[in-house]
Amino acid sequence: MEQPIAVTRQSFDDWMIPVYAPADFILVRGEGSQVWDQQGKSYIDFAGGIAVNALGHAHPQVLAALVEQAGKLWHLGNGYTNEPVLRLAKQLIDATFADKVFFCNSGAEANEAALKLARKYALDSGNREKNHIVAFNNAFHGRTLFTVSAGGQPKYSQDFAPLPGGITHTPFNDLAAAAQVINDRTCAVIVEPIQGEGGVVTAQPQFLQGLRELCDRHGALLIFDEVQTGVGRTGSLYAYMNYGVVPDVLTTAKALGGGFPIGAMITTDKLAKTLGVGTHGTTYGGNPLAAAVAGVVFSLINTPEVLDGVKQRLEWFIAGLTEINLQYPIFSEIRGAGLLIGCALNPEYAGRAKQITQLANEEGVIALIAGPDVVRFTPSLIIPEQDVKEGLARFARAVARICS
């Protein structure tokens, strides 16, 4: 057997299309909330693969599910169904408002399906003019041409014009502004309960409740993008459960597979009928490997122990971050919900979030940004207290270097 190809960080620059600028080290192993690089250096993982590794790395029950299914059946194509995907669909239906599920491979694909469903549902109702989509400034819904157009961040879409039309953006958390653009031509309103990439900005309850009323008044579908907030991230199974607002369509991905790619769009019987045979599809969506893993991930997270534990862990983070901020007043606000945490930088540190995360890497902790002015944490939902304390101690050393 041939020896594996030797790789270094330089290999990325030599061989990969440069759409990313990864850290200057390569991670090779993970266990729980710790990861190790090629040189054996350890890091506390506060990023969780961008809210994906909700049960940490190499969780034994999730690993066992993957290995067991790998010995049975990997892929069939959508001309056939399989047992794991049907069981996972029933888990989602039993735990949410939904009656029907469509599986895909990512959050972007789930949002693409939701937006297509909304336009077709309006068309089937007989109103050819009812095709307008309302979205929000600083939103992020994916990187396909349709979803990047729905996202309210021109930096991600402006180089790919002409973009799909019929999409209007309005300020997040401004109900009056939304009311000005939602009308009888609106087929859908798509919104994140917490704008993750947009700075970890939480929707106000009255904003989401008002959107529900506006959608009902004008016959538009309310789509909740819960790709980042879903599957326990906020301390509830889905964030809509915190608001007393039920969407018509919900998209979920990231944590659903715990690290194995899978996404889903869930909706009601009435709306599901819109997408008949041949109207939409995906080769890999709902494959047995992904569905088997997701079924175990979902069952482990959808328990009072894990969901209540998210709230406990938030308290650990808030206490530690507040202590850091007392010593080094770098943050103007610590915000978010559950283990989707945003630390907004004071004006004198504006634009330095990336620099802080790079220094954090040097100190042995992995964190994220949410724009240039917000440091973001999305760790495992079951991260041990000792890892939180050690990770925050390392993070404090990075902050001290910025403030010195």
Summary of the structure (lengths in Angstrom):
residues: 404
radius of gyration: 21.3
end to end distance: 52.4
largest distance: 65.7
contacts: 1391
relative contact order: 0.16
helix: 42%
strand: 19%
